[in-house]
Amino acid sequence: MGTLKQIYEEIKEANSIVILSHDNPDGDAVGTSLALYNALKNFGKEHVDLIIPECPETFMFLPNADQIKKSSDIENYDLAIGIDCSSLQMLCGGNKYFENADKTIVIDHHDTNAMYGDLNFVNPDAPACAEVMIVALNSFEMPITKDIGTCLLAGIITDTGGFKYQGVTAETFEFVANLMKHGVNVSDVYRKVLQVKTKSAFELARAANSRLELIDDGKIAYTYVTEEDYEKFGTTYGDHEGIVDVGRDIEGVEVSIFIRPIKGKGLKVSLRSNDKVNVDEIALMYGGGGHQKSAGFSVNGDFDTVKELVLKEVRHYL
C-alpha cells in the first residue's frame, strides 16, 4: 500500500483540493466522489471543491450533493483528484483544474486507465470505484460514517447493476455488510438509485422502447432519443439512465446500442453487452471508454450515420 501512503501524505499537505470525475457521470462517479468529499471535510480540510458540471437528479439525495459545484474560480489547486475516470480527456469540465494543480491523484477501477496522475491507485478487479475508495479510506484511517457509506453504496449499486453483474465478488457483499453496520439503509438507497423514476424519465424511456429494433437475428438491440423528446417530456440531465440496459435484457441480444444527443457535443453512444463482445474496445476507438460489458463514447454526426458506424463495429466483434 505504498501508493496509498503517498496519497495520504499529499492529502495531508494540501490546503486546496479539487475532486473531479468522468464526463456523463453515473452513480459510481457521483457517489464515490461525494464519499471522498465528505471524508475530506470530516478530516478537517476546509477548502475542498467537488466539480460536476451536470449531475443527474437521481443522485441529489446523497449527503452534501447540494455542495457540488458546476465550476470554480480557482485556477491552481494544491491537489486535484480524479475519481472513476480512465483518462485526462474524459474528466468532465476538469481538464484545466487537473492540469493546473500542483499535484494530481487518480483513484479508479477501469482496466484501461492511462495512469495520468502523479500518483495512481487503480484496481481493475473491483466492480465499482466505490470499493477502491473504501480500501483507500480505511488506509487513511478516515472513518466511514453513515453519510459517507450511503454515497459509497450508491456507487456499488450503480456499477454492479444492483449486484447482478459478473464482476460482483464475495468481497462486494462484505463491503456492503460493513456499510450496513454504519447505519446505511440498503433498500432505501437501492430504490432511489435503480427503481424510482421521474415522470419525464419514464416518458423518455417509453419513447425509446417504442423505437427499439432487434437487428441481425436479434443479436443487436438499437434505440435512440432526440432533442425533440427532451423538449416534449421536459427531461432533466440523467433521465436517460437505464434505457440502454433494456435492450441487453432481451433474450438472444448480445449488444445493446443507445444513442442520444448531447447539447452542443454531438451524439452520445452507450453500449452494453452480454457474453461475446468487449464493448470497451469499440468505445476506445472513438476516444471513449468504460468496461468490457459497459462503455460509451461521444461522436459528431447524424443518427443514421452514427447508427451504421456503430453497427459495423459491433458486427465485426460478433
N, C-alpha and C positions, 0 to 999 in steps of 0.2 A: 504493500500500500504506500510505496514511496511517493507516487504521484499525488495521492490524496493528502499526504502530509505537506507536500509543497503547495498544493491548492489551499489548504487551511492557512498556511503561513501568509500567502498572498491576500487572502480574505481578511486576516487579522490586520495586515499592514495598510490596507486600502481605506481611504476616507470616503471616496465617492465610488459607487458601484452601479453598473447598469446591467440588467438581465434582459436577454433577447432570445427569441425563438424563431422557428421557421415560418415562411410565408403560408397563408391559409391555415392558421393554427388549429389543431384539433384539441381534444380533451387532455391528451398526454402532454402536449406542448404547454397549454394554459395551466393545467393542474400542477405539473412539475415546476414550472416557473414560479407560480404562486406559492408553492410549498417552500421553495428556496427564499423567495421574498420575505415570507412570514418568519422563516427561521433566522434570516439575517437581521430582521428588525428586532426579534426577541434576543438576539445575540448582542444587541446594542449598537448596531450600525444605523446611524440616523439618515445618512444620505444614500438611499438605495432607490433606484428607479426601475420599474418594470415596464418596458415599452412594447405594446402590441397595437399597431395602428388600427386593426379591425379585429375585435374579439367577438366570437359568437355569443349571442344572448344566452344560449343554453348553459354556459358556464359562469354566468354572472352571479349565481347563487353562492359561489365559492367564497370562503372567508377572505376579505380585503380585495375582492375583484374590483371594487369601486376605486381602488388606488392605481389601477392600470392606466398608464399614460399612452396617448397616441404618438407623442413626440417629446423631445426635450430641448431646452435652450443650451444645455451644457454640451460643449464641443469636445472636451477632453476629460474623460473619466479616468480615475486611477486604475480601475479594473472593469473589464467587460466580460460577461459570462454568457456563452451561447448554450442554449438548452434544447435538446431533442432536434438538433439541426445538423445535417451531414456536411454542409459546405457553406463557405462565406457568402456565396451568391444567393443562397436560399434564405438568409436571415431577413425577416420581414421588417423593412424600414430601418434596419440596424447596421448595415454595412459601414456607414460612416462612423457610428458610435464605436463599433468593434475595432475598426482600423485605426481610429484616433486614440484609443485607450492606451495607457502606459503598459498595461499587462492584459493578456487575454487567456481565458479558460474555456474549454469545451467539455460539457458533460452530455453524453449521448449513448444511444444503443443501436444506431444504424451500422450495418457491416460495410457500408460504402463511405463511412466518414473519412474526410480528407485530412483529418488531424491538423486543422488550420489554426489552432490556438497555440499560445506559448506552452501551455500545459493542457493535456487531453486525458480525460478519464472516460473511456468508451468500453462498453461491454455489449457486443453484438448478440450474445446469448440471452440477454434479458428481453422479455417480450414487451416491456414498456420502459421508457426512460425513467418513469417514477420509481421503478425498482432500483435503478442505478443510483437515483437520488437518495433512496433510503439507506443504501450502503454508505454513501458519502456523508450524510448527516450523522449516521451512527459513528463514523470515523472521526468526524469533527466534534463529537460529543455534544451536538446540538439537539436538545430534547424534541421528540416528535409529539407535539400537542394534538388535541382533538382537531383544531383548525388545520394544522399542517397535514395531519393524517387524512382529513377529508379531501384536501387538494390532491394528495398522493393517490388516494383511492380512485378519484375521478380519472386520473391518468392511467391507472392499471385497468380499470373497467373499459375505458375507451380503446386502448391499444390491444386488449385481449378479446374485444368484441363481447364483453360480458363473460369472460373466462371460457369462450368456446373455440378460440384459435389454437392451432397446433403448438405454438410456442409456449403455452402455459405449462408451468412446471409445479412440482410439489412445493418448491420454494415460494412460488407466487402465492399459494394459499397460506403458507406460513407468514408471509409478509402481511397479508390481509387479516389473518387471525390476530397478529400483533397490533395492527391498527385498530381492530375492534376493542382490544384491551385498553386503548387510549380513548375509548368512547365514540369512535366513528360508527355511524349508522349505515351499514352496507346497503340495506334495502332502500333507504331514502336516497342515497347517492346514486344507486343503480337506476332507480326510477327517474330521477331528474336528468341523468346523463343519457340514458338509452330509450326511455319509454315516453316521457312527456313531450308533446309536440305543440307548437303554437298553431293556430288556425291557418296562418299563412304557410307554415311548413307543410301542413297536411295537404293544403290545396296544391302546393308546388309538387309534392310527391305524387299526388293523384294525376296531375298533368303529365309528369314524366312516365308514370306507369302506363298511362293510356297510349303512349308513343313507343313503348318498349318493343323492340324487334328481336326475334331469335334468328340468327344467321348461321350459315354453314351447318345445316342439320342440327341446329340447337346448341352448338358448341360455344357460340358467342352471343352475348346479350348486349344490346345497344339502346341507349336512350339519351335524351337531351332536354334542356330547358332554355328559354330565350329571355332576352331583355323584356319583351312584351309580357312574359309570365311574371317577371319580377314586379312590373308596374301593376298588372292586373290583380295580383294577390297581395300586394303591399309587403313583399318579403323583406326580411332583415338579414344581415350577414349571419351565415351559419344554418339558414333554413334548408340548405341542400344536403345537410349531413344525413347519411344513411341511404340516400337514393341509389347509389352505385351498388350497395350490398344486395338490393332486391334481386337484381339480375343474377348475381352469383349463387343465390339460394335456390334457383330453379334447377330441377333435376336435369342433368346432362350438360349444363353450362360449365365450360372451363374458364372463360374470361368474360368479365362484365366491364363494359365501357360506358362512362357517363361524361357528357360534355356540357359545360355551362359557360356563359360569358362572364368575364371579369372586367369591370368598368375600366376602360382605358388601357387594358392589358391583354386584349385578345381573348382567347378561349382557354379554359382550364379543363384538362383531360384527367379524369380519375379512372384508375384501373384496379380491378380486383380479380384474383384467380383462385382456382381450387388446387389441382394437383400437378398439372403438366407444364405450366408456363411461369417463368420468373418475370413478372411484370416490371420489376425494378430495372432490369436490363433495358427494357423498352424506354422507360422514363429517363434513364441516364443518357440515352441517345439524344434527347431533346433538352438537356440541362435540368431535368427534374431528379426525382429520387424517391426513396421510400424503403419498402421491404419486398421480399420475394413475392408475397401474395397481396400486397397493398402498396400502390405507388401512384405517382401523378406528375404532370408537368404542364407548363403553360406554353402556348404557341399562337402565332398570328395566323389568320386565315378565316374562311367561311366554314360553316358547319359541314357541308358536303365534302369539301376538300380535306378537312381535318379528319372526318369520319373515314374516308377512303385511305388516308395516310396511316391511321392507326390500325384499321382492319388489315392492311397489307403487312404491317409488322407483326400483328398478333398471329396471322395465318402462317407467317414464317416460323414462328415458335411452335405453333400447333403441329 
